[in-house]
Amino acid sequence: MGGLFGFFEFAEQDELDAFIKQQELKLECTNTLEPFVHIFTHFELTITPVVVEVKSMPDCVHDQQLLWFDTHNPPEVGLAAPTKKLVKVLTAIG
């Protein structure tokens, strides 16, 4: 989905754990949400969202390609259809 904003995708929990460590995030909690399916023209994508709540926002992001997405004050970026679904869910849970 070139040029569109998307959340991080991790195939395994250890990949998420490594990212959290690399970004030096201090976790409040994690919450795995109900999986949902998005159907593209030629395939289905099953998404299992994991919400990671941090104790405080880091001073900086270690990669200039990253953007913190605030559901209360969302940045003006292009979103793919499954990302829009996920933003809706995240906005609803607060």
Backbone torsions as a table, in degrees:
resi	resn	phi	psi	omega
1	MET	NA	60.0	-174.9
2	GLY	-52.6	133.3	175.9
3	GLY	83.3	-4.1	-179.8
4	LEU	-104.9	148.9	176.9
5	PHE	-71.1	141.2	175.5
6	GLY	-149.0	152.5	177.2
7	PHE	-77.0	162.5	179.2
8	PHE	-63.8	146.1	177.4
9	GLU	-121.1	128.5	179.0
10	PHE	-128.8	129.9	-180.0
11	ALA	-77.4	-28.3	-176.1
12	GLU	-135.2	154.7	179.4
13	GLN	-59.1	-37.0	-178.0
14	ASP	-65.2	-27.6	175.5
15	GLU	-67.8	-42.0	176.0
16	LEU	-63.3	-44.9	179.4
17	ASP	-58.9	-41.9	179.1
18	ALA	-64.9	-39.8	178.0
19	PHE	-63.7	-44.9	179.2
20	ILE	-58.8	-42.8	178.9
21	LYS	-66.3	-45.1	-179.3
22	GLN	-60.1	-41.0	-178.3
23	GLN	-82.9	-3.1	178.4
24	GLU	56.8	43.5	179.8
25	LEU	-83.6	138.2	175.0
26	LYS	-101.1	113.2	-171.8
27	LEU	-83.0	139.9	168.9
28	GLU	-88.1	-52.8	177.8
29	CYS	-168.5	167.9	171.3
30	THR	-126.2	151.1	-177.7
31	ASN	-143.3	118.5	177.8
32	THR	-87.6	122.8	-179.1
33	LEU	-89.5	170.2	178.8
34	GLU	-63.9	131.3	177.5
35	PRO	-63.6	152.6	172.6
36	PHE	-140.3	160.3	-177.0
37	VAL	-111.7	134.4	171.6
38	HIS	-115.5	130.7	-177.3
39	ILE	-102.6	120.4	173.3
40	PHE	-93.2	-180.0	-179.6
41	THR	-59.0	-44.4	-172.5
42	HIS	-115.7	2.5	179.1
43	PHE	-162.6	164.4	176.0
44	GLU	-108.3	140.4	178.2
45	LEU	-117.9	120.3	174.9
46	THR	-94.2	124.9	-177.1
47	ILE	-115.1	126.8	174.0
48	THR	-114.3	96.2	-176.5
49	PRO	-70.0	139.1	173.1
50	VAL	-122.2	117.2	178.7
51	VAL	-89.4	125.0	178.9
52	VAL	-111.5	113.4	178.0
53	GLU	-97.4	129.2	-179.7
54	VAL	-103.8	152.6	-179.4
55	LYS	-66.8	-37.2	176.5
56	SER	-154.0	154.9	178.9
57	MET	-70.8	136.8	176.1
58	PRO	-65.4	154.3	179.2
59	ASP	-62.8	-34.1	-178.8
60	CYS	-148.0	168.2	175.6
61	VAL	-106.2	138.5	-174.1
62	HIS	-77.8	-1.0	-178.0
63	ASP	-140.4	125.3	-175.8
64	GLN	-65.8	-12.1	178.8
65	GLN	-86.0	-3.3	-177.0
66	LEU	-94.1	150.6	179.8
67	LEU	-143.1	127.8	174.6
68	TRP	-76.7	129.5	-176.9
69	PHE	-104.1	112.9	179.9
70	ASP	-96.7	114.0	-177.5
71	THR	-67.8	-20.6	178.4
72	HIS	-84.0	-24.2	179.4
73	ASN	-141.8	70.0	-172.0
74	PRO	-67.1	142.0	175.5
75	PRO	-70.0	156.5	178.2
76	GLU	-86.9	92.5	-179.8
77	VAL	-134.9	156.6	176.0
78	GLY	-74.2	136.3	-179.0
79	LEU	-121.7	135.5	172.9
80	ALA	-71.4	157.2	-177.2
81	ALA	-54.1	-46.8	179.6
82	PRO	-66.7	-29.5	177.2
83	THR	-68.9	-38.3	176.2
84	LYS	-60.9	-41.8	176.9
85	LYS	-58.9	-45.5	-177.2
86	LEU	-66.8	-40.6	177.1
87	VAL	-60.5	-40.1	177.7
88	LYS	-60.0	-44.7	178.8
89	VAL	-63.6	-46.6	-178.3
90	LEU	-64.1	-38.0	178.5
91	THR	-65.1	-39.0	-178.5
92	ALA	-67.3	-34.0	-178.8
93	ILE	-87.6	-6.1	174.5
94	GLY	92.1	NA	NA
